[in-house]
């Protein structure tokens, strides 16, 4: 039986992680504002002199703090994943849930490629994600992956932020289940340009949380990866 203390610990960690994500969003928006240096842009001009249009010490401090926040976020996510696995195992041992699939099939261009999404009648392993709102029950909510990452461009935002080939997407920001998944996925990417988005993926049989930031780079699309609908 899963102890109440483990549930409380998980919810506390999720609240702390959400706070870190909000703080990262602020830094990312500040760095990626029009005319800004971005997350990794040069701080010198074409002639090799320090840029005069930005506050270089502040930019460096923001980037350093963002890196520390991401490290903290990773540690919290790993601990949350461990707790979720325990909660998931306990739930499966009692009364596993089921999730109703969407019946819609839609073709929409996402990140430069057309993707089809439809309902799946084949059984899949249920995986666990924890409730992200205090108003929701602390127990685990079960969902199926709705897409898989089958292509990642080198040096793309997806690659730099830690996505891996074969990752099965369970949640992308606020997109997890329901109708019109593909349209909502595309909108979520566009509306979060320059902002960190929390993803939940199934990776080699384990639930993993990844923080990605859709952003403009030298390649196509804002992430540089392809979602293939399962």
VEXDREN-2710 file (C-alpha; in Angstrom, 1 decimal):
% VEXDREN-2710
k/r/px/py/pz
1/UNK/0.0/0.0/0.0
2/UNK/1.4/3.4/-1.0
3/UNK/1.8/5.6/2.0
4/UNK/0.2/9.0/2.2
5/UNK/3.6/10.5/2.9
6/UNK/4.9/9.4/-0.5
7/UNK/1.9/11.0/-2.2
8/UNK/2.4/14.2/-0.2
9/UNK/6.1/14.2/-1.1
10/UNK/5.3/13.8/-4.8
11/UNK/2.8/16.6/-4.8
12/UNK/5.3/18.9/-2.9
13/UNK/8.0/18.1/-5.5
14/UNK/5.6/18.8/-8.3
15/UNK/4.7/22.2/-6.8
16/UNK/8.4/23.0/-6.4
17/UNK/9.1/21.9/-10.0
18/UNK/6.3/24.0/-11.3
19/UNK/7.8/27.0/-9.5
20/UNK/11.2/26.3/-11.1
21/UNK/9.5/26.0/-14.5
22/UNK/7.8/29.4/-14.0
23/UNK/11.1/31.0/-13.1
24/UNK/12.8/29.4/-16.1
25/UNK/9.9/30.8/-18.3
26/UNK/10.6/34.3/-17.1
27/UNK/14.3/34.0/-17.9
28/UNK/13.7/32.4/-21.3
29/UNK/11.2/35.1/-22.3
30/UNK/13.7/37.8/-21.2
31/UNK/16.6/36.3/-23.2
32/UNK/14.4/35.5/-26.2
33/UNK/12.6/38.8/-26.5
34/UNK/13.0/40.6/-29.9
35/UNK/16.6/41.8/-30.2
36/UNK/17.7/39.7/-27.3
37/UNK/20.7/37.3/-27.3
38/UNK/18.5/34.2/-27.0
39/UNK/19.6/31.1/-25.0
40/UNK/22.9/30.7/-26.7
41/UNK/23.4/33.6/-29.1
42/UNK/26.7/35.5/-29.5
43/UNK/27.5/38.2/-27.1
44/UNK/30.0/39.8/-29.5
45/UNK/29.3/41.5/-32.8
46/UNK/30.5/40.6/-36.3
47/UNK/33.8/42.3/-35.6
48/UNK/34.4/40.5/-32.3
49/UNK/33.6/43.4/-30.0
50/UNK/31.1/43.0/-27.1
51/UNK/27.6/43.8/-28.1
52/UNK/26.5/47.3/-27.0
53/UNK/22.7/46.6/-27.5
54/UNK/22.5/44.2/-24.5
55/UNK/23.6/44.1/-20.9
56/UNK/26.2/41.3/-21.1
57/UNK/26.7/40.7/-17.4
58/UNK/23.0/40.4/-16.9
59/UNK/22.7/38.0/-19.9
60/UNK/25.5/35.8/-18.5
61/UNK/23.9/35.8/-15.1
62/UNK/20.6/34.8/-16.6
63/UNK/22.1/32.0/-18.6
64/UNK/24.0/30.7/-15.6
65/UNK/21.0/30.8/-13.3
66/UNK/18.9/29.1/-16.0
67/UNK/21.4/26.3/-16.2
68/UNK/21.3/25.8/-12.4
69/UNK/17.5/25.8/-12.5
70/UNK/17.5/23.2/-15.2
71/UNK/19.8/21.0/-13.1
72/UNK/17.5/21.4/-10.1
73/UNK/14.5/20.6/-12.4
74/UNK/16.2/17.4/-13.6
75/UNK/16.9/16.2/-10.1
76/UNK/13.3/16.9/-9.0
77/UNK/12.0/15.2/-12.1
78/UNK/14.0/12.1/-11.5
79/UNK/12.7/11.9/-7.9
80/UNK/9.1/12.4/-9.1
81/UNK/9.6/9.7/-11.7
82/UNK/10.7/7.2/-9.0
83/UNK/7.7/8.1/-6.9
84/UNK/5.4/7.8/-9.8
85/UNK/6.7/4.3/-10.6
86/UNK/5.9/3.2/-7.1
87/UNK/2.4/4.8/-7.2
88/UNK/1.8/3.3/-10.6
89/UNK/2.8/-0.2/-9.5
90/UNK/0.5/0.1/-6.5
91/UNK/-2.5/1.2/-8.7
92/UNK/-1.9/-1.6/-11.2
93/UNK/-1.9/-4.1/-8.3
94/UNK/-5.3/-2.9/-7.3
95/UNK/-7.7/-1.5/-9.9
96/UNK/-6.2/-0.4/-13.3
97/UNK/-8.1/2.3/-15.1
98/UNK/-8.9/2.8/-18.7
99/UNK/-8.9/5.9/-20.9
100/UNK/-11.3/6.5/-23.7
101/UNK/-9.6/7.3/-27.0
102/UNK/-10.6/10.0/-29.4
103/UNK/-12.6/9.0/-32.5
104/UNK/-11.4/11.8/-34.7
105/UNK/-8.8/11.5/-37.4
106/UNK/-7.3/14.8/-38.6
107/UNK/-4.4/15.7/-41.0
108/UNK/-2.6/18.8/-39.8
109/UNK/0.9/20.1/-40.5
110/UNK/3.0/20.1/-37.4
111/UNK/6.5/21.5/-37.4
112/UNK/6.6/21.4/-41.2
113/UNK/5.3/17.9/-41.7
114/UNK/1.8/16.4/-42.1
115/UNK/0.8/14.0/-39.4
116/UNK/-2.2/11.8/-39.0
117/UNK/-3.9/11.2/-35.7
118/UNK/-6.7/8.8/-35.0
119/UNK/-8.1/6.5/-32.4
120/UNK/-6.2/3.3/-31.5
121/UNK/-8.1/0.1/-30.8
122/UNK/-5.0/-1.9/-29.9
123/UNK/-4.2/-2.4/-26.3
124/UNK/-1.3/-0.5/-24.9
125/UNK/0.5/-0.4/-21.6
126/UNK/-0.9/2.3/-19.3
127/UNK/1.7/4.6/-17.9
128/UNK/1.5/6.9/-15.0
129/UNK/1.6/10.7/-14.7
130/UNK/0.8/12.5/-11.5
131/UNK/-1.8/15.2/-11.1
132/UNK/-0.4/18.7/-11.7
133/UNK/-3.2/20.6/-10.0
134/UNK/-3.9/20.8/-6.3
135/UNK/-7.6/20.4/-7.2
136/UNK/-6.9/17.0/-8.7
137/UNK/-6.6/13.8/-6.7
138/UNK/-3.1/12.9/-5.7
139/UNK/-3.5/9.4/-7.1
140/UNK/-1.9/8.5/-10.4
141/UNK/-3.8/9.3/-13.7
142/UNK/-3.3/6.8/-16.5
143/UNK/-2.8/7.7/-20.1
144/UNK/-1.6/6.1/-23.3
145/UNK/1.2/7.6/-25.5
146/UNK/-0.3/9.3/-28.4
147/UNK/2.9/9.9/-30.5
148/UNK/6.4/8.7/-30.9
149/UNK/9.5/10.8/-31.7
150/UNK/10.8/9.1/-34.9
151/UNK/13.2/11.9/-36.1
152/UNK/15.4/14.4/-34.4
153/UNK/17.6/16.8/-36.3
154/UNK/21.1/17.3/-34.9
155/UNK/21.7/20.5/-32.9
156/UNK/17.9/21.2/-32.9
157/UNK/16.1/22.4/-29.8
158/UNK/14.6/18.9/-29.3
159/UNK/18.1/17.4/-29.4
160/UNK/19.6/20.0/-27.1
161/UNK/16.8/19.8/-24.6
162/UNK/17.1/16.0/-24.2
163/UNK/14.4/14.4/-26.4
164/UNK/15.5/11.0/-27.8
165/UNK/14.5/8.9/-30.7
166/UNK/11.8/6.4/-29.7
167/UNK/10.4/8.6/-26.9
168/UNK/6.7/7.9/-26.7
169/UNK/4.8/11.1/-25.9
170/UNK/2.2/10.9/-23.2
171/UNK/1.9/14.6/-22.5
172/UNK/3.1/17.8/-24.2
173/UNK/2.3/20.8/-22.1
174/UNK/-1.5/20.8/-21.7
175/UNK/-2.0/18.2/-24.4
176/UNK/-2.6/14.7/-23.1
177/UNK/-5.9/13.3/-24.2
178/UNK/-9.3/14.2/-25.6
179/UNK/-10.4/15.4/-29.0
180/UNK/-8.5/17.3/-31.7
181/UNK/-5.2/16.2/-30.2
182/UNK/-3.1/17.2/-33.2
183/UNK/-4.5/20.7/-33.6
184/UNK/-3.9/21.2/-29.9
185/UNK/-0.4/19.9/-30.1
186/UNK/0.4/22.3/-33.0
187/UNK/-1.1/25.2/-31.0
188/UNK/0.8/24.3/-27.9
189/UNK/4.1/24.4/-29.8
190/UNK/3.3/27.7/-31.4
191/UNK/2.0/29.4/-28.3
192/UNK/5.0/28.4/-26.2
193/UNK/7.7/29.7/-28.5
194/UNK/10.6/30.7/-26.3
195/UNK/8.9/29.1/-23.2
196/UNK/9.8/25.9/-21.5
197/UNK/7.2/23.2/-21.9
198/UNK/7.0/20.1/-19.7
199/UNK/6.7/16.8/-21.5
200/UNK/6.0/13.3/-20.2
201/UNK/7.4/10.5/-22.3
202/UNK/7.8/6.8/-22.0
203/UNK/11.4/5.9/-22.5
204/UNK/12.6/2.3/-22.5
205/UNK/9.7/1.3/-20.3
206/UNK/10.1/4.1/-17.8
207/UNK/8.1/7.3/-17.3
208/UNK/10.4/10.4/-17.9
209/UNK/9.7/14.1/-17.8
210/UNK/11.6/16.4/-20.2
211/UNK/11.6/20.1/-20.4
212/UNK/11.7/21.5/-24.0
213/UNK/11.7/25.0/-25.3
214/UNK/10.2/25.5/-28.8
215/UNK/12.3/28.2/-30.4
216/UNK/13.6/29.6/-33.7
217/UNK/16.9/28.0/-34.8
218/UNK/18.8/27.5/-38.0
219/UNK/16.7/24.6/-39.1
220/UNK/13.0/24.0/-39.8
221/UNK/10.2/24.1/-37.2
222/UNK/10.5/25.2/-33.6
223/UNK/11.6/21.9/-32.2
224/UNK/13.4/20.1/-35.1
225/UNK/11.8/16.8/-34.4
226/UNK/8.9/14.7/-35.9
227/UNK/6.0/13.4/-34.0
228/UNK/4.5/10.2/-35.5
229/UNK/1.0/9.5/-34.2
230/UNK/0.6/6.0/-32.8
END
